[in-house]
């Protein structure tokens, strides 16, 4: 099991104040004085201070981790507050790392807090991670997950991992000498756009609390050298039905990073690895579908143009905010395309929109394949409409 390597003689002493603060730990035989000293000596890096990072960092600080590093470059948005409990309403617009640091030091003033206000990337990851004993990955995107995994394997640092989506989550401990790494479980990333983000698919606000606490628990067990960490095990959490399952994981001898003959011996371009191309200025036509802005849509409305507005979001999204379009969720479109036949025969232009433009683009491409010639996509969707045209329309 991977733990911090200091001997008992080299461990920092506990002050009387430490003993009073951590007394409930000290009376646990599995922790005791030496275990609390190990926690005080430990250096843990939290990658992200969002949904997972919030409970993770708070509980590690409360538990008496001596040095806690934070990596984040984002700012607090109002939509974060439903789950990112380390931030508060007054922090909206503030750098997350500053907001998180304030709460953590208020909780535990003795904490040695190290702020890395930067995007973790292939140029800085090894240098940052090398400074810590254990990494806790609280990120929400595939390029950074693979980056953290590979950097942990290359530096020999355990990775307490979790991920969440809607009502489900998973957790494990990767990159230990005896156990598998993230690539053993997921050798290849999914195609871009196949797995929706939390912003697109939603997430139960409590779910990252459950998984972040699991991550913190695993970190503490690794430091103490006690219990059975999630090495070689994948914990699956179904919060909607409150069911926990476990899958056994094996180290892949052919893994390109942690296998017997690794081919990945340095950090790579993880955006490219995940098939993500740099954003380019929006084109007038994408995959044969003309793109219009929300300002173009407003001009069409103001001019009284005879067009058919198709909303391809889900019914529960339509209840939040809508532009009075005809609702057909994108997944239902193949079975309900006949509802657009009258518009086609009348020669109406079909203007398709969704939340931000992705689903509507796919819907418009499908309609083109079905022979609908006069179809356009609203770039930016109803979110852009709320931002640029009508702020009274709720953003979600």
C-alpha positions as a printed Julia matrix, in Angstrom:
396×3 Matrix{Float64}:
   0.0    0.0     0.0
   1.31   3.48   -0.85
   1.8    5.71    2.17
   3.97   8.61    3.19
   7.46   7.35    3.83
   8.59   9.25    6.94
   9.62   7.16    9.95
   8.02   7.66   13.34
  11.13   9.46   14.6
  10.99  11.94   11.73
   7.29  12.71   12.09
   6.28  16.16   13.34
   5.22  16.38   16.95
   1.63  17.2    17.89
   1.07  20.34   19.93
  -1.4   20.47   22.8
  -3.7   22.35   20.47
  -3.37  19.55   17.88
  -4.21  16.97   20.54
  -7.33  18.89   21.55
  -8.44  19.42   17.94
  -7.9   15.85   16.76
  -8.84  14.04   19.96
 -11.54  11.98   18.21
  -8.87  10.68   15.86
  -6.36  10.04   18.61
  -8.64   7.7    20.52
  -9.05   5.5    17.44
  -6.45   2.72   17.67
  -6.2    2.74   13.87
  -5.09   6.39   13.97
  -3.64   7.27   17.36
  -0.78   9.7    17.9
   1.42   8.27   15.16
  -1.4    8.25   12.62
  -2.22  11.89   13.32
   1.47  12.71   13.0
   1.45  11.04    9.59
  -1.49  13.21    8.56
   0.35  16.3     9.77
   3.43  15.31    7.74
   1.45  14.5     4.58
   1.36  16.6     1.44
  -1.76  16.17   -0.69
  -2.62  17.85   -3.99
  -6.27  18.5    -4.87
  -6.73  19.04   -8.59
  -9.81  21.24   -8.84
 -11.91  23.06   -6.23
 -15.3   22.35   -7.79
 -17.93  19.74   -7.05
 -15.53  16.99   -6.0
 -12.75  19.25   -4.8
 -14.99  21.15   -2.38
 -15.84  18.33    0.07
 -12.51  16.67   -0.6
 -10.44  19.7     0.4
 -12.67  20.61    3.35
 -12.46  17.15    4.91
  -8.72  16.84    4.32
  -8.14  20.21    5.96
 -10.4   19.25    8.86
  -8.61  15.9     9.28
  -5.27  17.59    9.87
  -3.42  17.14    6.58
  -0.29  19.23    7.03
   0.17  20.54    3.49
  -2.69  20.87    1.03
  -2.08  22.01   -2.52
  -4.88  23.35   -4.7
  -4.87  23.56   -8.49
  -7.56  25.69  -10.12
  -7.79  28.58  -12.58
 -11.57  29.05  -12.84
 -13.85  31.64  -11.25
 -16.98  31.01   -9.19
 -20.21  31.02  -11.19
 -23.68  31.12   -9.68
 -24.48  27.72  -11.21
 -21.57  26.23   -9.18
 -23.24  26.91   -5.83
 -25.71  24.04   -6.15
 -22.87  21.59   -5.42
 -19.55  23.37   -4.88
 -20.04  23.93   -1.17
 -16.65  25.5    -0.5
 -17.86  28.64   -2.31
 -20.66  31.0    -1.32
 -22.88  33.58   -2.98
 -20.53  36.45   -2.2
 -17.75  34.61   -4.06
 -19.46  34.71   -7.48
 -16.94  36.12   -9.95
 -14.02  35.48   -7.62
 -11.18  33.04   -8.44
 -12.14  29.65   -7.04
  -8.69  29.1    -5.58
  -8.97  32.29   -3.5
 -12.47  31.46   -2.34
 -11.46  27.9    -1.42
  -8.29  29.03    0.38
 -10.26  31.45    2.54
 -12.69  28.75    3.7
  -9.98  26.15    4.3
  -7.81  28.46    6.39
 -10.86  29.59    8.35
 -11.52  25.93    9.11
  -7.92  25.09    9.97
  -5.52  28.05   10.38
  -2.58  25.67   10.92
  -2.95  24.27    7.41
   0.0   24.88    5.08
  -2.0   25.82    1.98
  -0.24  26.0    -1.39
  -2.09  27.65   -4.26
  -1.37  26.74   -7.88
  -3.57  29.16   -9.79
  -2.97  27.65  -13.19
  -4.37  25.15  -15.64
  -2.64  21.82  -15.1
  -0.96  20.88  -18.38
   1.81  18.77  -19.83
   4.37  21.5   -19.17
   3.75  21.96  -15.43
   2.06  18.76  -14.17
   5.2   16.79  -13.3
   6.79  19.72  -11.5
   3.65  20.38   -9.43
   2.75  16.76   -8.65
   6.31  15.86   -7.7
   5.98  18.11   -4.62
   3.2   15.98   -3.07
   2.74  12.49   -1.61
  -0.75  11.8    -2.97
  -2.92  13.38   -5.68
  -6.72  13.62   -5.5
  -8.24  14.15   -8.95
 -11.38  16.27   -8.79
 -11.44  17.22  -12.47
 -14.41  16.98  -14.81
 -12.88  16.41  -18.24
 -11.09  13.56  -19.98
  -7.88  15.33  -21.08
  -7.05  16.35  -17.51
  -7.93  12.91  -16.12
  -5.48  11.24  -18.5
  -2.9   13.94  -17.76
  -3.22  13.45  -13.99
  -3.08   9.67  -14.37
   0.03   9.67  -16.52
   1.79  12.24  -14.33
   0.99  10.18  -11.22
   2.37   7.0   -12.81
   5.52   8.78  -13.99
   6.15  10.35  -10.57
   5.05   7.35   -8.52
   2.24   9.2    -6.74
  -1.08   7.48   -5.88
  -4.16   9.01   -7.5
  -7.41   9.09   -5.52
  -9.9    9.31   -8.38
 -13.61  10.01   -8.71
 -15.99  11.14  -11.42
 -19.68  12.03  -11.46
 -22.56  12.4   -13.91
 -26.25  13.02  -13.23
 -27.06  10.56  -10.39
 -24.06   8.24  -10.73
 -20.42   8.28   -9.75
 -17.36   6.11   -9.5
 -14.2    6.09   -7.42
 -10.94   4.19   -7.25
  -7.27   4.55   -6.33
  -4.99   4.48   -9.35
  -1.26   4.6   -10.09
   0.02   2.64   -7.11
   2.87   0.24   -7.72
   0.71  -2.82   -7.17
  -2.54  -1.61   -8.75
  -3.9   -0.5   -12.13
  -4.01   3.03  -13.47
  -6.82   4.97  -15.13
  -5.66   3.82  -18.57
  -5.99   0.18  -17.49
  -9.7    0.89  -17.01
 -10.15   3.28  -19.94
  -7.41   2.66  -22.53
  -8.97   5.19  -24.93
 -11.09   8.27  -24.3
 -14.62   8.37  -25.7
 -15.16  10.31  -28.93
 -15.57  14.06  -28.31
 -19.17  14.96  -27.52
 -20.29  11.38  -26.82
 -20.29  11.82  -23.03
 -22.13  15.03  -22.07
 -20.6   17.29  -19.46
 -22.42  18.09  -16.22
 -23.35  21.42  -17.78
 -25.17  19.55  -20.56
 -26.46  16.49  -18.72
 -26.86  17.87  -15.21
 -25.74  16.47  -11.86
 -27.47  15.96   -8.52
 -25.81  18.52   -6.27
 -25.3   16.06   -3.42
 -23.56  13.45   -5.6
 -20.11  15.1    -5.7
 -20.35  15.34   -1.91
 -20.68  11.56   -1.69
 -17.8   10.89   -4.07
 -15.57  13.67   -2.75
 -15.86  12.23    0.75
 -14.93   8.8    -0.63
 -11.84  10.37   -2.22
 -10.85  12.04    1.05
 -11.36   8.75    2.9
  -9.05   6.95    0.47
  -6.38   9.64    0.83
  -6.42   9.33    4.61
  -6.27   5.52    4.48
  -3.26   5.71    2.16
  -1.49   8.07    4.54
  -2.28   5.99    7.61
  -1.42   2.72    5.9
  -4.61   1.27    7.32
  -7.72  -0.37    5.95
  -8.28  -1.6     2.41
  -7.96   1.19   -0.16
  -9.79   1.07   -3.49
  -6.69  -0.24   -5.24
  -7.79  -2.69   -7.93
 -11.43  -1.9    -7.18
 -13.89   0.46   -8.84
 -16.7    1.67   -6.58
 -19.91   2.47   -8.49
 -22.46   4.72   -6.81
 -26.11   5.02   -7.9
 -27.43   7.84   -5.75
 -30.96   7.76   -7.17
 -31.47   4.21   -5.92
 -28.77   4.46   -3.21
 -26.92   1.39   -4.42
 -23.2    0.75   -4.21
 -21.49  -1.84   -6.4
 -17.88  -2.83   -6.85
 -15.93  -4.06   -9.86
 -12.55  -5.73   -9.63
  -9.84  -4.09  -11.71
  -6.61  -5.69  -12.88
  -3.38  -4.06  -13.87
  -3.01  -4.33  -17.64
   0.46  -5.71  -18.46
   0.15  -4.05  -21.88
  -0.87  -0.65  -20.5
   1.1    2.02  -22.39
   1.81   3.91  -19.15
   2.03   1.46  -16.23
   2.5   -1.81  -18.13
   5.56  -4.01  -18.42
   6.85  -2.21  -21.52
   5.46   1.33  -21.34
   5.4    3.4   -24.51
   4.25   6.61  -22.83
   7.32   7.75  -20.91
   6.59  11.47  -20.93
   3.49  13.63  -20.93
   1.78  14.12  -24.27
  -0.77  16.48  -25.84
  -3.91  15.31  -24.03
  -6.29  17.54  -25.96
  -5.1   15.87  -29.14
  -5.19  12.42  -27.49
  -8.86  13.0   -26.62
  -9.64  14.23  -30.14
 -10.34  17.8   -29.05
  -9.31  20.36  -31.62
  -8.69  24.02  -30.71
 -11.76  26.19  -31.02
 -11.89  28.12  -34.26
 -14.05  31.14  -35.04
 -17.57  29.92  -35.86
 -17.97  29.13  -39.53
 -20.89  30.35  -41.61
 -21.57  26.73  -42.54
 -20.69  23.63  -40.51
 -21.08  20.15  -42.05
 -23.43  21.59  -44.64
 -25.62  23.41  -42.11
 -25.74  27.22  -42.23
 -25.15  28.86  -38.85
 -27.04  31.92  -37.63
 -26.51  33.99  -34.49
 -29.14  34.83  -31.91
 -29.07  38.37  -33.33
 -30.0   36.91  -36.74
 -32.86  35.03  -35.07
 -34.07  38.22  -33.41
 -34.0   40.06  -36.75
 -36.06  37.3   -38.33
 -38.62  37.56  -35.56
 -38.75  41.34  -35.63
 -39.2   41.29  -39.4
 -42.08  38.81  -39.12
 -40.38  36.2   -41.29
 -42.31  32.98  -41.77
 -39.95  30.36  -40.33
 -40.4   27.22  -38.21
 -38.54  27.35  -34.87
 -37.6   23.84  -33.73
 -36.45  23.31  -30.13
 -34.59  19.99  -29.71
 -34.01  20.13  -25.95
 -35.72  17.94  -23.37
 -39.2   18.74  -21.94
 -37.79  19.55  -18.48
 -35.44  22.09  -20.1
 -38.35  23.62  -22.0
 -40.09  24.19  -18.66
 -37.09  26.19  -17.42
 -36.92  28.53  -20.4
 -38.12  28.54  -24.01
 -38.51  30.72  -27.1
 -41.96  29.36  -28.03
 -40.51  26.89  -30.51
 -41.93  23.51  -31.47
 -40.43  20.99  -29.03
 -39.06  17.69  -30.35
 -36.14  16.31  -28.28
 -33.22  15.43  -30.52
 -33.42  11.71  -29.68
 -37.13  11.67  -30.62
 -36.59  13.44  -33.93
 -36.22  10.3   -36.12
 -39.65   9.08  -34.94
 -41.33  12.49  -35.12
 -39.83  13.99  -38.25
 -43.28  13.85  -39.87
 -44.27  16.79  -37.64
 -42.05  18.97  -39.85
 -43.52  17.8   -43.14
 -46.04  20.64  -43.4
 -43.26  23.19  -42.86
 -41.18  21.55  -45.6
 -44.05  21.52  -48.07
 -44.77  25.16  -47.31
 -41.14  26.04  -48.0
 -40.58  27.36  -44.49
 -37.07  27.72  -43.23
 -36.5   25.41  -40.23
 -34.48  27.16  -37.54
 -33.15  24.67  -34.97
 -31.96  25.57  -31.48
 -31.01  23.86  -28.21
 -29.22  25.02  -25.07
 -25.88  25.95  -26.61
 -25.85  24.76  -30.23
 -24.47  21.22  -30.13
 -27.63  19.13  -30.14
 -29.31  21.47  -32.61
 -26.35  21.05  -34.98
 -26.77  17.27  -34.87
 -30.52  17.64  -35.4
 -30.0   19.97  -38.36
 -27.52  17.54  -39.94
 -30.06  14.75  -39.53
 -32.77  16.84  -41.19
 -30.42  17.59  -44.09
 -29.88  13.84  -44.5
 -33.67  13.4   -44.58
 -33.97  15.79  -47.5
 -34.84  19.02  -45.67
 -33.02  21.62  -47.73
 -33.89  24.81  -45.85
 -32.43  24.2   -42.36
 -30.21  26.45  -40.21
 -28.7   26.1   -36.74
 -28.74  28.77  -34.01
 -25.16  28.98  -32.76
 -25.02  29.41  -29.0
 -28.65  28.37  -28.51
 -30.95  29.71  -25.82
 -27.97  30.43  -23.55
 -26.66  32.96  -26.07
 -30.18  34.39  -26.41
 -30.36  34.94  -22.64
 -26.88  36.49  -22.59
 -27.05  38.69  -25.68
 -30.73  39.36  -26.39
 -33.05  38.94  -23.42
 -31.54  38.71  -19.89
 -35.01  37.94  -18.51
 -34.74  34.44  -20.02
 -33.33  32.17  -17.29
 -29.91  30.65  -17.82
 -29.38  27.11  -16.55
